[in-house]
Amino acid sequence: MALTTRRTALTALGAALAGSIALPATPAPAGEPTHTRRPLWRAHAHNDYEHPRPLFDALDHRFGSVEADIYLVGDQLLVAHDPEDLDPSRTLESLYLAPLAARVRAQHGSVYRGYRGSLQLLIDIKTEGASTYRALDRRLRRHRHLFTTYAHGRVHRGPVTAVVSGDRAARTPMEAQTVRRAFYDGRLADLGSPAPASFVPLISDNWTLNFTWQGMGPFPDAERQKLRGITEAAHKRGQRVRFWATPDLAGPARDAVWGELLAAGVDHLNTDDLAGLEAFLDARRAA
């Protein structure tokens, strides 16, 4: 879409913004074995907001990471993949921030009752990065007890960790802060850079730009070694690794790629198929 067309679409929405709160998650079935309800911290819900029940569908499938794309429209942050899909009722606050705050309050400080891990909220900025991040920072500050916080050189973990991806211009205002409630999603080019894990805790990149293998036939040894080298380098620095654009159609090829990602120590598996990844990870855990 042309930049002028996109700006026109965003401006037109600016005056019509409103909020709504998503419905609560469906509880686990009575009598279900507790071991099957453990959070799947490595499961990442790509384009989570496109599911029928944003956030809650992923939580029902026990995902440890969810992704929301945001646009700054007026003074509101709207969630959508493309500008033509923007809806003034679908704000970051209504779909994610308020429901997460309510859930954590109800569960005594946890996203998943009985588990103290931090849910990753990956926020992909689609409009100009610096201004959008400043608006995001103002909203995160309204939920200061919900988010992992960096303050004067130290990281204080919260029930939810916000990681900012998308437009790279967000980096400048983030680096200037001595206190912030979000972290930066790096790329493979950032691996080994001076930026510490307290600023760049996550390294994400496009699978297809770095690997030719799509799960058919054997994984080339050179590519397997490259993948393991990436995760080893990141883990030495306290960083996690995620790839997007991995195969996501159900079948042996997808399972083969997921298996290699797990074997290499990749921290987040990217999918739009919540039930499929849940079943895959549960089967691997049982085995």
C-alpha positions as CSV (number, residue, x, y, z in Angstrom):
1,M,0.0,0.0,0.0
2,A,1.3,3.5,-0.9
3,L,2.5,5.5,2.1
4,T,0.1,8.3,1.4
5,T,-2.8,5.8,1.2
6,R,-1.8,4.3,4.5
7,R,-1.5,7.7,6.2
8,T,-5.0,8.6,4.9
9,A,-6.5,5.4,6.2
10,L,-4.8,5.9,9.6
11,T,-5.9,9.5,9.8
12,A,-9.5,8.6,9.0
13,L,-9.7,6.3,12.0
14,G,-8.2,8.8,14.4
15,A,-11.4,10.3,15.6
16,A,-13.5,7.1,16.0
17,L,-11.5,5.2,18.7
18,A,-13.2,3.2,21.4
19,G,-12.2,0.3,23.6
20,S,-13.7,-3.1,24.5
21,I,-12.6,-5.9,26.8
22,A,-12.2,-9.5,25.6
23,L,-14.1,-12.3,27.2
24,P,-12.4,-14.3,29.9
25,A,-10.6,-17.5,29.0
26,T,-12.3,-20.9,29.2
27,P,-11.1,-22.8,32.2
28,A,-9.3,-26.1,31.9
29,P,-11.7,-29.1,31.8
30,A,-12.4,-30.6,35.3
31,G,-10.2,-33.5,36.2
32,E,-7.7,-32.9,33.4
33,P,-4.2,-34.2,34.5
34,T,-2.2,-31.3,35.8
35,H,1.0,-32.3,33.9
36,T,-0.8,-31.6,30.6
37,R,-1.6,-28.1,31.7
38,R,1.9,-26.8,32.2
39,P,2.6,-23.7,30.2
40,L,4.4,-24.2,26.9
41,W,6.9,-21.4,27.3
42,R,8.5,-22.1,23.9
43,A,5.2,-21.8,22.0
44,H,4.8,-18.4,20.2
45,A,1.5,-17.3,18.8
46,H,2.3,-15.5,15.6
47,N,-0.3,-12.9,14.6
48,D,-2.2,-13.9,17.7
49,Y,-4.8,-11.2,17.2
50,E,-6.2,-13.0,14.1
51,H,-7.6,-15.8,16.2
52,P,-11.3,-15.7,17.2
53,R,-10.4,-14.8,20.8
54,P,-7.1,-12.9,20.8
55,L,-4.8,-13.7,23.7
56,F,-7.3,-16.1,25.3
57,D,-7.1,-18.7,22.6
58,A,-3.3,-18.7,23.0
59,L,-3.6,-18.9,26.8
60,D,-6.1,-21.8,26.5
61,H,-3.5,-23.6,24.5
62,R,-0.9,-22.7,27.2
63,F,1.4,-20.6,25.0
64,G,4.3,-18.7,26.6
65,S,4.5,-15.9,23.9
66,V,2.0,-14.0,21.9
67,E,2.4,-11.4,19.1
68,A,0.4,-8.2,18.4
69,D,1.0,-5.8,15.5
70,I,0.2,-2.2,16.4
71,Y,-0.5,1.0,14.5
72,L,-0.5,4.5,16.1
73,V,-3.7,6.2,15.1
74,G,-4.3,9.5,16.8
75,D,-3.3,8.8,20.3
76,Q,-4.5,5.2,20.3
77,L,-2.6,1.9,19.5
78,L,-4.8,-0.3,17.2
79,V,-4.1,-3.9,16.6
80,A,-4.2,-5.3,13.1
81,H,-2.0,-6.9,10.4
82,D,-2.8,-4.4,7.6
83,P,-4.1,-0.8,7.7
84,E,-7.3,-1.8,5.9
85,D,-8.1,-4.1,8.8
86,L,-7.9,-1.5,11.5
87,D,-10.9,-1.4,13.8
88,P,-11.2,1.4,16.5
89,S,-12.5,-1.1,19.0
90,R,-9.5,-3.4,18.7
91,T,-6.9,-1.6,20.8
92,L,-3.8,-2.9,22.4
93,E,-5.3,-2.0,25.8
94,S,-8.6,-3.8,25.2
95,L,-7.2,-6.9,23.6
96,Y,-4.1,-7.4,25.7
97,L,-3.1,-5.0,28.4
98,A,-6.4,-4.8,30.4
99,P,-7.2,-8.6,30.1
100,L,-3.6,-9.5,31.2
101,A,-3.8,-7.1,34.1
102,A,-7.1,-8.6,35.2
103,R,-5.9,-12.1,34.9
104,V,-2.7,-11.5,36.9
105,R,-4.7,-9.8,39.6
106,A,-7.1,-12.7,39.8
107,Q,-4.3,-15.3,39.9
108,H,-2.2,-13.6,42.5
109,G,0.6,-12.3,40.3
110,S,0.8,-15.0,37.6
111,V,-0.5,-15.4,34.1
112,Y,-0.6,-19.1,34.7
113,R,-1.8,-20.1,38.1
114,G,1.0,-21.8,40.1
115,Y,3.7,-20.9,37.6
116,R,6.0,-17.8,38.0
117,G,7.3,-17.7,34.4
118,S,6.9,-14.5,32.4
119,L,4.6,-14.4,29.4
120,Q,6.3,-12.7,26.5
121,L,4.1,-10.1,24.7
122,L,5.9,-9.4,21.4
123,I,4.7,-6.0,20.1
124,D,5.4,-5.4,16.4
125,I,5.3,-1.7,15.5
126,K,3.9,-1.0,12.1
127,T,3.9,2.8,12.1
128,E,6.9,5.1,12.6
129,G,8.9,3.5,15.4
130,A,10.0,6.4,17.7
131,S,6.5,8.0,18.0
132,T,4.7,4.7,18.3
133,Y,7.1,3.5,21.0
134,R,6.6,6.7,23.0
135,A,2.8,6.1,22.9
136,L,3.4,2.4,23.8
137,D,5.6,3.4,26.8
138,R,2.9,5.7,28.2
139,R,0.4,2.8,28.1
140,L,2.8,0.3,29.6
141,R,3.4,2.7,32.5
142,R,-0.3,2.5,33.4
143,H,0.3,-1.2,34.2
144,R,3.6,-0.8,36.0
145,H,3.2,-3.8,38.2
146,L,2.4,-6.1,35.3
147,F,5.6,-5.8,33.2
148,T,9.2,-6.8,33.5
149,T,11.1,-3.6,34.1
150,Y,14.6,-2.3,33.4
151,A,15.6,0.3,36.0
152,H,19.1,1.8,36.3
153,G,21.0,-1.2,35.1
154,R,18.9,-3.9,36.7
155,V,16.0,-6.1,35.3
156,H,13.1,-6.8,37.6
157,R,10.9,-9.6,36.2
158,G,7.2,-9.3,36.1
159,P,4.3,-11.6,35.0
160,V,4.5,-10.2,31.5
161,T,7.6,-9.2,29.5
162,A,7.0,-6.7,26.6
163,V,9.4,-7.0,23.7
164,V,9.3,-4.4,20.9
165,S,9.8,-5.5,17.3
166,G,9.0,-4.1,13.9
167,D,10.1,-0.5,12.9
168,R,13.7,-0.2,13.9
169,A,13.4,3.5,14.8
170,A,12.0,2.5,18.2
171,R,15.5,1.6,19.3
172,T,16.7,5.2,19.8
173,P,14.1,6.3,22.4
174,M,14.3,2.9,24.1
175,E,18.1,3.1,24.5
176,A,17.8,6.6,26.0
177,Q,15.7,5.4,28.9
178,T,17.1,4.6,32.3
179,V,13.7,3.1,33.2
180,R,11.6,1.2,30.7
181,R,9.0,-1.5,30.7
182,A,9.9,-3.0,27.3
183,F,12.8,-4.7,25.7
184,Y,14.1,-4.8,22.1
185,D,13.8,-7.6,19.6
186,G,17.2,-7.9,17.8
187,R,18.1,-9.5,14.5
188,L,20.9,-11.9,13.7
189,A,23.0,-8.8,12.8
190,D,22.7,-7.8,16.5
191,L,24.2,-11.2,17.7
192,G,27.5,-10.3,19.3
193,S,26.9,-6.6,19.2
194,P,27.6,-4.5,22.4
195,A,23.9,-4.3,23.3
196,P,23.4,-6.5,26.4
197,A,20.6,-9.0,27.0
198,S,19.1,-6.5,29.4
199,F,18.2,-4.5,26.3
200,V,18.1,-7.2,23.6
201,P,16.9,-10.3,25.3
202,L,15.5,-11.8,22.0
203,I,17.1,-12.4,18.6
204,S,14.5,-13.0,15.9
205,D,15.0,-13.4,12.1
206,N,13.4,-14.7,8.9
207,W,14.0,-18.5,8.5
208,T,13.9,-18.4,4.7
209,L,16.6,-15.7,4.5
210,N,19.0,-17.8,6.5
211,F,18.2,-21.4,5.7
212,T,17.1,-23.2,2.5
213,W,15.7,-26.3,4.2
214,Q,11.9,-26.5,4.5
215,G,11.6,-29.9,6.2
216,M,11.7,-32.1,3.2
217,G,14.6,-34.6,3.1
218,P,17.6,-34.4,5.5
219,F,18.6,-31.2,7.2
220,P,21.9,-30.2,5.5
221,D,24.8,-30.6,8.0
222,A,26.1,-27.1,7.2
223,E,22.7,-25.5,8.0
224,R,22.3,-27.6,11.2
225,Q,25.7,-26.4,12.4
226,K,24.8,-22.8,11.5
227,L,21.5,-23.1,13.5
228,R,23.3,-24.5,16.5
229,G,26.0,-21.9,16.3
230,I,23.4,-19.2,16.4
231,T,21.6,-20.5,19.5
232,E,24.9,-21.2,21.3
233,A,26.1,-17.7,20.7
234,A,22.8,-16.1,21.8
235,H,22.6,-18.3,24.9
236,K,26.1,-17.4,26.0
237,R,24.9,-13.8,26.1
238,G,21.7,-14.6,27.9
239,Q,19.5,-14.1,24.8
240,R,16.7,-16.2,23.4
241,V,16.2,-17.1,19.7
242,R,13.1,-17.1,17.4
243,F,12.6,-17.5,13.7
244,W,9.6,-16.5,11.8
245,A,8.5,-17.8,8.3
246,T,9.2,-21.4,9.3
247,P,6.9,-24.0,7.6
248,D,3.5,-23.8,9.2
249,L,1.3,-26.2,7.2
250,A,0.4,-29.4,9.2
251,G,2.5,-32.3,8.1
252,P,5.8,-34.1,8.3
253,A,7.8,-31.2,6.9
254,R,6.6,-28.8,9.6
255,D,7.2,-31.4,12.4
256,A,10.7,-32.0,11.0
257,V,11.6,-28.3,11.2
258,W,10.1,-28.0,14.6
259,G,12.1,-31.0,15.8
260,E,15.4,-29.5,14.5
261,L,14.6,-26.2,16.1
262,L,14.0,-27.8,19.5
263,A,17.2,-30.0,19.1
264,A,19.2,-26.8,18.4
265,G,17.8,-25.0,21.5
266,V,15.7,-22.5,19.7
267,D,13.6,-20.8,22.4
268,H,10.4,-20.0,20.6
269,L,8.6,-21.9,17.9
270,N,6.5,-19.7,15.7
271,T,3.0,-20.7,14.5
272,D,-0.5,-19.7,13.6
273,D,-1.7,-23.3,14.4
274,L,-2.2,-23.1,18.2
275,A,-3.6,-26.6,18.6
276,G,-1.0,-28.1,16.3
277,L,2.0,-26.8,18.2
278,E,0.4,-27.6,21.5
279,A,-0.1,-31.2,20.4
280,F,3.5,-31.4,19.0
281,L,5.1,-30.1,22.2
282,D,3.0,-32.3,24.4
283,A,3.9,-35.4,22.4
284,R,7.6,-34.5,22.6
285,R,7.3,-33.9,26.4
286,A,5.6,-37.3,26.8
287,A,8.2,-39.1,24.7
